[in-house]
Amino acid sequence: MSQLNKSSRPKRIFIQEVVTRDGFQAERVFIPTEEKIALINRLGRAGYAKIEVSSFTSPKAIPMLADAQAVMLGIERVPGVEYTALIPNLKGAERAIEVDVDEFNLVMSVSEMHNQANLKMSREDSFKALSQVIDLAHANQTATNISLSTSFGCPMSGITPLADLMYWIDRFANTGVRGISICDTTGMGNPAQVQRVCEAAQSKYPELQWTVHFHNTRGMGLANALAALNTGIDRYDSSLGGLGGCPYAPGATGNICTEELVHMFDLMGLDTHMNIDALLECAQDLQKLIGRTLPSQLLMAGKVDRLHTLPYQR
């Protein structure tokens, strides 16, 4: 399927970075505030559409992100880049408004069991709480996005029926959110399923800003991204180096890797607006920052235009 429009210009793809929230939140050793700010500033100049800076959850719940307000106040905001944050509740929303977060990203699981495990409440209670946050965002003219976790499957309850997902899409679409993220939180989706889900969601609500959020738990992250692309999806969450992952997905290897996603789309002739060399440099430095090797295969092998000398032969 061609991804060129009628004027033969490459299709624009919007890359949305989640490493400093989704990636950092599971790290055990605290990353200094100034290091977070420095990384976000570098990423802001790499061509992203959005960067999820942090989470305004309770500092006791996620100590790694206790400095969310300080980070938001310290970063250099690059024109054209939206700086978003995960907002769990009204208290977090009020803190985020104080530092002018561009977009509230709200999270709820389609799976009742996963929502209970992750958020310690029922889906209905989550919906009621998030509806209050959405009302506050509207009153302050702040954009809102709802990320629907386990949109494809949950390791505790199995594959997510499309009807269940569409029920919650309907509920949130009626609240007036700007966008919805369809999230493969535990890496259970497959390309055929991704195609069905993305087609159903976009056909019913073409006016919404649609994002896909894939994890590479079972090695299908890039394949699922291609399936979404072929339905018209143009916004992708990803994590530098593939850092992150869901604690309720046994053996999870992390989120889909930003540099691998960008490298693939660039080779296909799509317009990611991204500087792949800057991404690779940031990913190399991120490994030093967290003190271990990241799962990015592109970091190990290099881009396809990387040439080597002929091996020595006798």
SVG drawing of the C-alpha trace seen along z (x, -y; Angstrom):
<svg xmlns="http://www.w3.org/2000/svg" viewBox="-21 -28 67 46">
<polyline fill="none" stroke="black" stroke-width="0.4" points="0.0,0.0 1.5,-3.3 2.0,-5.9 2.2,-8.9 -0.6,-11.4 -2.1,-12.9 0.7,-15.4 3.3,-12.6 4.8,-14.1 5.9,-11.5 3.4,-10.8 4.1,-12.7 4.7,-10.4 4.5,-11.9 6.9,-10.3 6.0,-10.7 8.8,-9.9 7.9,-8.2 11.3,-7.3 11.5,-9.9 8.1,-8.7 7.3,-5.2 11.0,-4.3 12.3,-5.9 9.5,-5.0 10.6,-1.4 14.3,-2.3 15.5,-1.7 18.3,-4.1 17.2,-7.8 18.2,-9.7 19.1,-13.3 16.7,-16.0 19.4,-17.9 20.1,-14.7 16.5,-14.3 16.3,-17.9 19.5,-17.6 18.1,-14.5 14.7,-16.1 16.4,-19.2 18.5,-17.0 15.4,-15.0 13.4,-18.2 15.9,-19.2 15.7,-15.8 12.4,-16.4 9.7,-14.9 6.0,-15.8 5.5,-15.1 7.7,-14.2 6.0,-12.7 8.1,-14.5 7.0,-12.8 4.1,-11.7 2.3,-13.8 1.5,-10.8 2.2,-10.7 6.0,-11.1 5.6,-8.2 4.1,-5.9 6.9,-6.6 9.9,-8.3 11.7,-8.4 9.3,-10.9 8.8,-13.0 10.6,-15.9 8.0,-16.2 7.3,-19.9 11.0,-20.8 11.7,-19.0 8.8,-20.7 10.1,-24.1 13.7,-23.4 13.4,-22.2 13.8,-24.3 10.6,-24.2 11.3,-23.8 8.6,-25.4 6.5,-22.8 7.1,-20.1 4.3,-19.3 5.4,-18.5 2.9,-16.1 2.7,-14.3 0.8,-11.4 -2.0,-12.7 -3.5,-10.1 -6.0,-12.3 -7.2,-15.7 -4.4,-16.5 -1.9,-15.6 -3.8,-17.7 -3.7,-20.7 0.1,-20.4 0.5,-20.0 -1.5,-23.1 0.8,-25.1 3.7,-24.3 1.8,-24.6 1.8,-21.0 0.8,-21.1 -1.4,-17.9 -2.8,-15.7 -2.2,-12.0 -4.7,-9.9 -4.5,-6.2 -7.0,-3.4 -7.0,0.3 -9.6,1.9 -9.0,5.1 -10.7,5.0 -8.1,7.3 -5.2,5.2 -6.9,2.0 -7.3,3.4 -3.7,4.6 -2.2,1.4 -4.5,-1.4 -6.1,0.4 -9.7,-0.5 -12.4,0.7 -12.7,-0.6 -15.9,-2.5 -14.2,-4.2 -11.3,-5.1 -13.7,-6.5 -15.4,-8.7 -12.1,-10.0 -10.6,-10.7 -13.8,-12.5 -13.2,-15.0 -9.7,-15.5 -11.0,-16.0 -13.5,-18.6 -10.6,-20.5 -8.5,-20.3 -11.4,-21.7 -11.8,-24.5 -8.1,-25.4 -8.0,-24.9 -5.5,-22.0 -5.6,-19.2 -6.4,-15.7 -5.5,-12.3 -6.7,-9.0 -4.4,-6.0 -6.3,-2.7 -4.0,-0.1 -4.4,3.6 -6.3,2.7 -5.1,5.9 -4.7,8.3 -4.1,8.8 -1.9,11.6 -4.5,12.2 -7.7,12.1 -6.6,13.0 -7.1,11.3 -9.2,8.2 -12.5,8.4 -12.9,5.5 -16.3,4.8 -14.9,4.2 -12.3,1.8 -14.9,-0.1 -17.1,-0.4 -14.5,-2.4 -13.5,-4.3 -17.2,-5.4 -17.3,-6.5 -14.1,-8.7 -14.9,-10.0 -18.1,-11.5 -16.1,-13.4 -14.5,-15.6 -10.9,-14.3 -8.6,-15.4 -7.1,-12.0 -7.0,-8.4 -4.0,-6.1 -4.5,-2.4 -2.0,-0.6 -0.5,2.9 0.7,2.6 1.7,6.2 2.8,7.0 0.0,9.4 -1.2,7.8 -0.5,9.2 -0.6,7.4 -4.0,8.8 -5.6,7.7 -3.9,4.3 -5.4,3.8 -8.9,4.6 -8.7,2.5 -7.2,-0.6 -9.7,-0.4 -12.7,-0.2 -11.5,-3.0 -10.7,-5.5 -13.8,-4.8 -16.0,-5.5 -14.2,-8.6 -12.1,-10.1 -11.9,-13.4 -9.9,-12.1 -6.1,-12.2 -5.2,-8.5 -2.0,-7.2 -0.7,-3.6 1.6,-2.5 3.3,0.9 5.6,3.0 8.0,5.4 7.4,8.1 7.1,10.9 9.1,9.3 6.1,8.0 6.5,4.3 7.6,3.1 5.3,5.5 2.4,4.1 3.6,0.5 3.5,1.4 0.0,2.8 -1.2,-0.4 0.5,-2.5 -1.4,-0.7 -4.7,-1.7 -3.7,-5.4 -2.3,-5.8 0.3,-8.5 1.2,-8.9 3.4,-6.5 4.6,-6.3 8.1,-4.9 10.9,-4.8 14.5,-5.6 16.6,-2.4 13.4,-0.4 13.6,-1.3 10.5,-0.5 7.8,2.2 4.8,3.3 5.5,4.9 2.4,7.2 3.8,8.6 6.1,11.5 9.4,11.4 8.6,8.0 11.5,6.5 10.2,2.9 8.5,0.5 9.0,0.3 12.4,-1.3 12.3,-4.9 15.5,-4.7 14.4,-1.4 11.0,-2.7 12.3,-5.9 15.0,-4.0 12.4,-1.7 10.0,-4.6 12.9,-6.6 14.0,-3.7 10.4,-3.4 10.6,-7.1 8.2,-8.4 8.6,-11.8 9.4,-11.3 10.9,-14.8 13.5,-13.0 17.3,-13.2 18.2,-9.5 21.9,-10.2 20.9,-12.5 18.7,-9.7 21.5,-7.1 23.8,-9.5 21.1,-10.0 20.5,-6.3 24.2,-5.6 24.4,-8.2 21.2,-6.8 23.0,-3.4 25.7,-5.2 23.1,-7.0 21.3,-3.9 24.4,-1.7 23.4,1.1 22.9,2.2 19.5,1.3 17.6,3.7 18.0,1.6 19.3,3.8 20.0,0.7 22.5,-0.5 24.3,2.8 24.3,3.1 24.1,-0.5 22.1,-1.9 21.9,0.0 24.2,-2.6 27.0,-1.7 29.7,0.0 32.5,2.2 35.9,3.1 36.4,6.5 37.3,9.0 40.9,10.4 41.1,13.5 44.0,15.9"/>
</svg>
